[in-house]
């Protein structure tokens, strides 16, 4: 069962930043608040979105952890594209559950 007690709204800047970073294959930097309320700055290679209604997740490759990470989109703030060297798309191991960005309604 999902804990929805702290469900918030998605930062309106997140979807356009994700779209730009995903399509241009640039990293996405943002502030993240975890389940305990701790805040960190993260930088990931955005790979996909995972939608488990009512929660939306950003699926990203975290180069510092050398692994995939997922981030609840309502816990992300201050997203920005990082125009460094482009990254490569990776095979998301749980892609059957992932909504490819190109198929999302606009």
C-alpha positions in Angstrom: 0.0 0.0 0.0 1.3 3.5 -0.9 1.7 6.1 1.8 -0.1 9.2 0.4 -0.1 11.2 3.7 2.4 13.8 2.3 1.2 13.8 -1.3 2.0 17.2 -2.8 1.7 19.0 -6.1 4.2 18.7 -8.9 6.4 21.7 -9.5 5.1 23.3 -12.7 8.6 23.7 -14.0 9.3 20.0 -13.8 7.6 18.6 -16.8 9.1 21.1 -19.3 12.5 20.7 -17.7 12.1 16.9 -17.9 11.0 17.1 -21.5 14.0 19.2 -22.5 16.5 17.1 -20.6 15.0 13.8 -21.8 14.8 14.8 -25.5 18.1 16.5 -25.7 19.8 13.9 -23.4 21.1 16.3 -20.8 21.2 15.8 -17.1 18.5 17.1 -14.9 19.5 18.8 -11.6 16.9 19.3 -8.8 16.3 19.5 -5.1 14.8 16.4 -3.6 12.9 15.9 -0.4 12.9 12.3 0.7 10.3 10.4 2.8 12.0 11.6 6.0 12.0 15.2 4.9 15.7 15.4 4.3 16.7 17.6 1.3 19.5 16.9 -1.2 20.5 18.2 -4.6 20.5 15.5 -7.2 21.7 15.2 -10.8 20.5 12.4 -12.9 20.2 11.3 -16.5 16.4 11.2 -17.0 15.4 7.9 -18.6 11.6 7.6 -18.2 8.5 8.3 -16.0 6.9 5.6 -13.9 3.2 6.3 -13.2 1.5 4.5 -10.3 -1.6 6.6 -9.9 -1.8 8.9 -8.1 2.0 9.0 -7.9 4.4 9.9 -10.7 8.1 9.1 -10.5 11.1 10.3 -12.5 13.3 7.4 -13.4 16.9 8.4 -13.7 20.4 7.0 -14.0 22.4 8.4 -11.1 26.1 8.4 -12.2 27.3 8.9 -8.6 25.5 5.7 -7.5 26.1 3.9 -10.8 22.5 2.7 -10.7 18.9 3.7 -11.5 17.0 5.7 -9.0 13.3 6.8 -8.9 12.1 10.1 -7.5 8.6 11.0 -6.6 7.8 13.9 -8.8 5.9 15.8 -6.0 9.1 15.8 -3.9 11.2 17.5 -6.7 11.7 21.2 -6.7 13.9 23.7 -8.7 14.5 21.4 -11.7 17.0 22.6 -14.3 18.7 21.1 -17.3 22.5 20.7 -17.2 23.9 21.2 -20.6 26.9 19.0 -20.3 27.9 16.2 -22.6 24.8 14.2 -23.7 24.2 10.8 -22.0 23.0 7.6 -23.6 19.6 6.1 -23.2 19.7 3.0 -21.0 17.6 -0.1 -20.8 15.3 0.5 -17.9 15.0 -2.9 -16.2 11.4 -2.4 -15.2 10.3 -0.9 -18.5 7.0 -2.8 -18.7 5.9 -0.5 -15.8 7.3 2.6 -17.3 5.4 5.1 -19.5 7.7 6.2 -22.3 7.6 10.0 -22.4 6.6 10.1 -26.0 3.3 8.3 -25.2 2.2 10.8 -22.5 -0.7 13.0 -23.4 0.2 16.6 -24.0 
